[in-house]
Structures are given as C-alpha cells and as structure tokens.
Amino acid sequence: MYARTHPDFKTLAICDHPLVQDRLTRMRDKSCAKTGFSDGLRQIARLMTCEMTADLAVSRRRIETPLAPMDAPCLADPLPPVIVPILRAGLGMAAGVEDILPEAAIGHIGLYREHDTLEIVEYLVRLPNTLQDRRIFMVDPMLATGQSSAHCVEVLLAHGAQIRNIFFMCLVAAPEGVKAFTSRFPEIRIYTAALDSHLNEKAYIVPGLGDAGDRLYDTL
C-alpha cells in the first residue's frame, strides 16, 4: 500500500507510489503537451483506483481451471460501482478508473466556477437511476476551494447516494480546499497524489499544474 494518511486531515490519503509521483511531476512541467498530460492523468487514475478499492469485499466462487477445480476469490459486491466525473476535467480521470472497473456505470455532473464571483454554476446532471447501496467514485483533478466537490456530493445525496459509499479522487489538492470539504463531509475519504502549498488570489493551486481542463483539452 502506498497511500498515507495526512496528519492534519484524517480522511485525506496521499498516494506516494513512485509511478504516481513520477507521472505527476511530468504533468506539472509546463512543457508537458496535451497527449502527455492526458496519458499521465489516465495512468495516475488507474494506479490510484487500486488504492481506493483495496477494501472491497471479496468472496469465493467455484471455477474450473485448465488443470483443476478451485474456490477462487472474486468481488462480493453485487452492484457495480458508479464513476462520477465532475465535468469537464474529471473525464480524464474517469477513463483511468473505468480501465480498472469496466463494469462501472458512469454518471456526469457538469459544474463551472463563475469567473468574477467564483460561485459554482451547475449545468448538467446525468446519473444512474439507482445510487443506493452502490459505491461511488467521484473524480476531479483539482481540489482547490472545495466548492465544486462539495456541490457534487450534495447532488449525489439528493439522488439517493449514501455518504458512506462516496469516495473522492483528485490529482492535486490545496489545504484550503481539503479543510473546506472535510468540514462539510468529514466521513468522505479523499485520495490525492499531492497536497500542495496554497491557493493564489485567483483560487489556483500553487505550485499546482495550471488549469487541468485547459491542459487536458488544449484550450489554453
């Protein structure tokens, strides 16, 4: 296991796997082009999904190998999980999670931050009909102010999700955002590749990696 709990934030797990940290460094570099950024985001999401799912329940079922019968381990959860990217940048991480969990349903929540007021504007919600008793992986590369991720949780709860089943994966987090998010939802486990220094006056994470959506889709 390569996820360590941060001493100041008990529900924040930082994934220190060498491959995660190497890919993140490549992505932070301003010379990293669109393809490298997209590939790195997907690779990190795959690796972090293994950490996020380490506690999944396992049962056994009888199978026949080419040589002998055996009682083999398998996932015990009868309901497939749900991956919920926060649009638009969350799509890059969702693809990596889906690589590991191809049976998962995909929901979408579209939010953006109003440029002047920094208020969150919701423009799209498309979720599976049933969220109850399903594990939900909410994904967004950046946890900056915490407003977008908190709004997303409120949407999920309003559609029947249970807070104990919601997990949040981000690439880079700011202390201000983690504090704001955990003050509202102390039960939700957060997985990130890095906890950075602070937010600047424009609410960008420092040192960060810029606007993840713009770098992912080459809309700088």
N, C-alpha and C positions, 0 to 999 in steps of 0.2 A: 504494500500500500504506500502511495506517495502523496497522500493528502494529509496535511497537518492543520489542526485547529488553531486559529489565531488567538493569542492570549486575551486580547481585548474584545473579541467578538466570538462568543462561544458557538454560534451556529455558522460561522464562516470557515470553510475548508479551502486551503490554498494547495493546489496541485503542483507539487515540486518535482514531478517526474522529469528527468533530464531531457527527454524528447519534447515535452510540453514547453519547457523553458527555452530550449533552442529554437523551436518554431516561433515562439512569441518574440524573441529577440529579432529574428529575421523580419517579422511583420512590423515591428516598431520602426525599423530603419526606413527613413523617408524615401530611400531609393528602391524599396520593395514595390514592384509593379503589381498590377491588378491580378494577374494569374498567380503569382507567388503569394499574395495576400489571401486570395480565395482558397488556394490549396492549404496554406497554413491554418486557416480558420477551420477548415473541414477536418484536417488531421488532429488538431487540438481537441475539437469536439468529440472525435472518436475516442481519443485517449481518456478524456475526462468522463465520458459516458461509462467507461469501465469502472471508474471510481464511484460514480453516482449510483451504480446498480450493484455494488458489492454486497448489499444487504438483502437482495431479492431472495425470497423464499424458494427453496429447492425441494423437490420430491423425487421419486423414482418411478420409472415405468419399465415394463418388461420389453426387451427388444431381442432380436437375433442378429448377432454379428456374423460375418462370413465363417467364423470358427465356432461360436458357441452362443447360447442364450446368456443374458445378463440383466440385472436390475440396474439401469443406467440413470444418472442424475438428469433432471430436466427442471425447467422453471415451473413453479407450482401455481403461480397466479393465473386464474382462469381468464382474466380480462386483459386484453392488450393495453399497453400504456398509451398515453397521448403526448405528443410533442407539440408545444405551442410556441412558435417563434413570434417575437414582437417585431412587426414589420417596420422597416424593411431589412435592416441589417441582420436580424435574427435568422433569416432564411439561410444564411451561410453556415450557421452553427447547426441548424435543424438538419441539414443534409448530412452532416457528420454523425449526428445522433441516429438518424434513420439508417445509416450504413450498418450500425450495430444492432438496431432494433427495427428491422424491416417490417415487422408485423404491426408496428405502432400506427395509430391514427394520427392525422395531422390537423391541428386547428390553427387559426390565424387571428391575431389581434393587431390591428393597424393603429399606430399612435404616432403623433409627431409633437415636437415642442415648439410652441409659438415663439417666433424669433425674439420679439421685444419683451414679452411678459414672462417667458419660459414656462407658461402654463401648458398642460398636456391636453391635446385635442385627439379625440377618438374618431376614427373614420371607417373602421371595418371590424366586425366581429363575426367569425365563422368557426363554430366549434362542433364537435360530435354531439349527437342528440343526448348521449348519456355520459356524464363525467363522474357520477357517483361511484365510489369504490375503485376508481382507476387511478393509477399513479400518473402524475402529470409532470412533465419536464418542460419548464418554462425557460426559454433561451433568448438571450440578447447579449451581444458582445460587450456592451458597456454598462456598468452600474455607476452612474455619475451622481445625479441628485437623488436618485431613488424614486422619483415621482412616476416614471413610466412603469417600472417594475411593480410598484405598489398598486397602481391603477390596474395593471394586468391581473394581479391577484384578486382585486375586488370584482373584476369581470368574471373570473373563473368561479369564485364563490357564489356569485349571483346566478351562475348557470349550473349549480349543483355540485361543484367540486368540494372536497373536504380538505381542510387546511393541512391535515396530517399527511395528505397524499401529494402535496405540491412541493416540488424541488426546483431550485433556480440555478441555472448555469450561466455564467458570464465569463468573458475573456479577461477583462481588466476592471477593477473596482476602485473607487475613491472612498476614503474613510467617511466622508460626509454622507455619501450615498448608502453605505453599509449601515451607518448609525441611524439614518432616517428610515430605512427599510426595516431593520430589525426592531426599531422602536414600535412599529406598527404590527409587524408579524414576527414575533420572537420565536415562533415554532418552526418557521421555514428554514430549511438547510440551504445555504448558499455555497456553490462551488465556483471557484475562480482560479485563473492561472497566476494572478498577481494582484496585490493590494498596493496601489501606487501612493504618491505623496499627498496630493490635494487637488481641489478644483480651482481653476483660474476664474477670473472675473466674468468669463463667458460660459462658465459651467462645463469647461472641457477638463478631462482628467490629465494631470501632469505627473510624470512625463508622458504617459499615455501613448497613443498612436494616431491621434487625429480623429477625424470623423470616420467611423468604421463603415457606415453605409456608403459614403462617397468613395472610399478607397476600394471597397468591395465591388462597386458597380462603375468605377471610373467616371464619376460625376463631379470631380473636383473643379 
